[in-house]
């Protein structure tokens, strides 16, 4: 095994643990029932919905998305090494 593969594997494992922790820290979402199937989702645009990205929860969701994409890219790189 090359040292590069070992280093990337350790980074990948640490990233997986951090991503799982970030997912577990998030609040549960309401499924929305039949409205979510019909595409209606949350019909009422509240102040909270409009400014959610500025809150800690919104930032955690954004960083979770970024981390998942980076881990997917790292997984592809690990397969090629």
Secondary structure, 3 states (H helix, E strand, C coil): CCHHHHHHHHHHHHHHHHHHHHHHHCCCCCCCCHHHHCCCCCCCCCHHHHCHHHCHHHHHHHHHHHHHHHHHHHHHHHHHC
